């Protein structure tokens, strides 16, 4: 799957690109709004991540221009602006979701995946099955054959993550990020790790 990233901050961009590549995405990166508009209107993408504060053409104007060109690529707005008015503007001009900096990469990835699922009209599964192993996502129960397996919350979350990615390579970073909540602050270039309450 192909993602367009429009972000002028190199540290933030490198952080996102590294994580998305590890998750199996192909990335095109634009460093200003004009380049972002050219790429968005000349190529096809599964989703776009667009910062608001961009040189040459700001993110809100960029998104408006993309929509005027009838490009319906799902757009995740990424911004340090976190007021309700800012979020509303980002959605009103054509953004599909809004994520505030600093952010957890795991949340960024989940939001991108959700945008792609919605755009493809893919229903969220209620169960996962790999051979004779089955997870009931609604009741949060695990079965091997007819036998129920008791798991702790983190064990359940890890198993669910691995089963959702069955048949695909999963990096150590991706697994760790599923158990830990990482916040990246582009101002300090610091990744802060906190245990998720699963």
C-alpha positions in Angstrom: 0.0 0.0 0.0 1.2 3.5 -0.9 1.1 6.5 1.4 1.7 10.2 0.6 3.4 12.0 3.5 3.6 15.8 3.2 5.7 17.0 6.1 8.5 19.7 6.1 10.1 18.7 9.5 12.8 16.2 8.6 12.9 14.6 12.1 9.2 14.0 12.1 9.2 12.8 8.5 12.0 10.4 9.2 10.3 9.0 12.2 7.0 8.4 10.3 8.7 7.0 7.2 10.8 4.5 9.2 7.7 3.3 11.1 5.5 3.0 8.0 8.1 1.2 6.0 8.5 -1.3 8.9 4.7 -1.8 8.7 5.0 -2.7 5.0 3.9 0.6 3.4 5.5 2.3 0.4 6.0 6.0 1.1 6.3 9.1 -1.1 7.5 12.2 0.8 6.9 15.8 -0.1 8.5 18.6 1.9 6.2 21.5 0.9 2.6 22.0 -0.1 3.2 22.6 -3.8 5.1 19.3 -4.2 2.4 17.6 -2.1 -0.3 18.9 -4.4 1.6 17.8 -7.5 2.1 14.2 -6.2 -1.5 14.0 -4.8 -3.0 14.9 -8.1 -0.7 13.0 -10.4 -0.5 9.6 -8.6 -2.8 7.2 -6.8 -2.4 6.7 -3.0 -4.1 4.6 -0.4 -3.9 7.4 2.1 -2.2 10.7 2.7 -0.7 12.2 5.9 -0.6 16.0 5.6 0.9 18.5 8.1 -0.9 21.9 8.4 2.2 24.2 8.8 3.9 23.8 5.4 6.0 26.1 3.2 4.7 27.4 -0.2 1.2 26.0 0.4 -0.3 25.4 3.8 -1.9 22.1 4.6 -5.5 23.3 4.8 -5.2 25.0 1.3 -3.5 21.8 0.0 -6.3 19.6 1.2 -8.9 22.0 -0.3 -7.0 21.9 -3.6 -6.8 18.1 -3.6 -10.6 17.9 -3.1 -11.2 20.5 -5.8 -9.3 18.2 -8.2 -11.8 15.4 -7.2 -9.0 13.4 -5.5 -10.7 11.3 -2.8 -7.6 9.8 -1.2 -8.3 9.5 2.6 -6.4 12.3 4.4 -5.0 12.3 7.9 -4.3 15.8 9.1 -1.2 16.0 11.3 -0.7 19.2 13.3 0.7 20.7 16.5 -2.5 22.8 16.6 -4.9 21.1 19.0 -7.8 23.5 19.6 -11.3 22.4 18.7 -11.5 25.1 16.0 -8.3 23.8 14.4 -9.6 20.3 14.3 -12.9 21.4 12.9 -11.2 23.4 10.1 -9.0 20.4 9.2 -12.1 18.2 8.8 -14.2 20.8 7.1 -11.7 21.4 4.3 -11.7 17.7 3.4 -9.6 15.9 6.0 -10.9 12.6 7.1 -9.1 12.4 10.5 -6.9 14.7 12.7 -4.0 13.7 14.8 -2.2 16.2 17.2 1.6 16.3 17.7 3.3 14.9 19.7 1.7 11.6 18.7 2.1 7.9 19.4 3.2 6.1 16.2 1.0 3.2 17.0 -2.0 5.6 16.9 -0.9 7.1 13.7 -0.6 3.7 12.1 -4.0 2.6 13.5 -5.6 5.7 12.1 -4.1 5.2 8.7 -5.2 1.6 8.6 -8.7 2.6 9.7 -8.9 5.3 6.9 -7.9 2.7 4.3 -10.4 0.1 5.7 -13.2 2.7 5.5 -12.2 3.8 2.0 -12.2 0.2 0.8 -15.5 -0.5 2.7 -13.8 -3.3 4.5 -15.9 -4.3 7.6 -14.0 -4.8 10.9 -13.8 -8.5 11.6 -15.4 -9.9 14.8 -13.1 -12.9 14.9 -9.7 -14.0 13.7 -8.7 -17.5 12.7 -5.3 -19.1 11.9 -5.5 -22.9 11.5 -7.2 -24.2 14.6 -6.6 -21.0 16.7 -9.5 -18.6 16.9 -10.0 -15.3 18.7 -13.4 -13.9 19.4 -12.8 -10.2 19.4 -16.2 -9.3 20.8 -16.1 -11.6 23.8 -12.3 -11.4 24.0 -11.9 -15.1 24.2 -9.3 -17.4 22.6 -9.8 -21.0 21.5 -7.6 -23.7 20.1 -10.1 -26.1 18.6 -12.8 -26.4 21.2 -10.5 -25.6 24.2 -10.6 -22.1 25.6 -7.2 -20.6 26.4 -7.0 -18.1 29.3 -4.8 -15.1 28.4 -3.9 -11.9 30.3 -4.8 -8.6 28.6 -1.3 -8.0 27.1 -1.1 -11.6 26.0 -4.4 -11.3 24.2 -3.4 -8.0 22.6 -0.1 -9.5 21.3 -1.8 -12.6 20.0 -4.5 -10.4 18.2 -1.8 -8.3 16.7 0.2 -11.3 15.4 -3.0 -13.0 14.0 -4.0 -9.8 12.2 -0.6 -9.8 10.6 -0.5 -13.6 9.9 1.6 -14.4 6.9 3.4 -11.0 6.9 6.8 -10.2 8.5 6.4 -8.3 11.8 9.5 -6.5 13.1 10.6 -6.4 16.7 9.9 -2.6 16.8 6.3 -3.2 15.6 5.7 -5.9 18.3 7.2 -3.7 21.0 5.1 -0.7 19.9 2.0 -2.8 20.2 2.7 -3.4 23.9 4.2 0.0 24.6 2.8 3.5 23.8 5.4 5.6 22.0 5.0 9.4 21.9 7.3 11.2 19.5 7.9 14.9 20.2 9.4 16.6 17.1 10.5 19.6 19.1 12.9 17.6 21.2 13.3 14.5 18.8 12.5 12.4 21.9 10.6 9.2 21.9 8.8 8.7 25.2 7.6 5.2 26.0 4.8 4.4 28.4 3.1 1.1 29.2 -0.3 0.9 27.5 -3.2 0.1 29.7 -4.6 -2.8 27.7 
